[in-house]
Amino acid sequence: MFSLFLDVISPEGKILNSTSIAQIINPGKEATLTQDIKINNPKLWSVETPELYTLRSRIGTDSTYSVDQTQETFGIRTIKF
């Protein structure tokens, strides 16, 4: 059994929130996993202050052993009309 671990990392490099979900995936098969993760009081992205967060996704057998890992940067902003 493998688990998908998600960490949201602040622009300062601090882990803000983490979550995980376990799933049995048979060899040669695919699975879609859905997770929600909350960021309290996010720093909003703007041209003047481009605050970027990082989402680290890891697949592993536990929280310390990773089979694969990827990271994506993203910003949060609001738009009102």
Legacy VTK file of the C-alpha trace (Angstrom):
# vtk DataFile Version 3.0
C-alpha trace
ASCII
DATASET POLYDATA
POINTS 81 float
0.000 0.000 0.000
1.252 3.437 -0.913
0.220 6.853 0.314
0.108 10.257 -1.348
1.513 12.955 0.941
0.934 16.669 0.284
2.765 19.546 1.972
1.989 23.232 1.420
5.132 25.255 2.001
5.036 29.010 2.664
7.080 31.576 0.723
9.439 31.523 3.736
9.952 27.738 3.477
7.769 26.678 6.431
5.357 23.734 6.094
1.908 25.267 6.639
-0.266 22.199 6.278
0.043 18.534 5.353
-2.321 15.760 4.422
-2.124 12.191 3.189
-4.311 9.471 1.749
-3.563 5.747 1.443
-4.543 3.709 -1.608
-3.886 0.220 -2.908
-3.034 0.402 -6.611
-2.491 -2.873 -8.419
0.423 -3.164 -10.863
-0.390 -1.761 -14.298
-3.475 0.067 -13.009
-4.203 3.770 -12.553
-5.958 5.585 -9.741
-7.210 9.113 -9.194
-6.850 10.478 -5.668
-8.501 13.688 -4.488
-7.363 15.674 -1.461
-8.312 19.030 0.032
-5.805 21.124 1.939
-6.438 24.479 3.579
-4.145 27.507 3.819
-5.143 29.844 6.647
-4.637 33.570 6.025
-2.693 33.197 2.780
-0.370 35.910 1.555
-1.823 37.022 -1.755
0.238 37.169 -4.930
0.571 40.494 -6.741
3.066 42.095 -9.110
4.403 44.192 -6.208
4.590 41.258 -3.758
4.839 37.994 -5.710
4.247 35.607 -2.785
4.723 32.054 -4.074
3.833 28.872 -2.214
5.084 25.373 -2.985
3.000 22.202 -3.129
5.168 19.146 -2.546
3.557 15.839 -3.567
5.218 12.593 -2.490
4.323 8.948 -3.000
5.681 6.570 -0.401
5.038 3.813 2.065
5.201 6.152 5.069
5.939 9.801 5.879
9.725 9.277 5.775
10.196 7.045 2.702
9.395 8.489 -0.740
9.256 6.536 -3.984
8.673 9.665 -6.071
8.283 13.392 -5.426
7.395 16.534 -7.348
7.025 20.213 -6.431
4.944 22.969 -8.003
4.963 26.665 -7.141
1.728 28.638 -7.106
0.334 31.995 -6.049
-3.014 32.903 -4.521
-4.942 35.998 -5.476
-8.508 37.278 -5.553
-10.307 39.117 -8.293
-13.535 41.055 -7.723
-15.839 42.519 -10.357
LINES 1 82
81 0 1 2 3 4 5 6 7 8 9 10 11 12 13 14 15 16 17 18 19 20 21 22 23 24 25 26 27 28 29 30 31 32 33 34 35 36 37 38 39 40 41 42 43 44 45 46 47 48 49 50 51 52 53 54 55 56 57 58 59 60 61 62 63 64 65 66 67 68 69 70 71 72 73 74 75 76 77 78 79 80
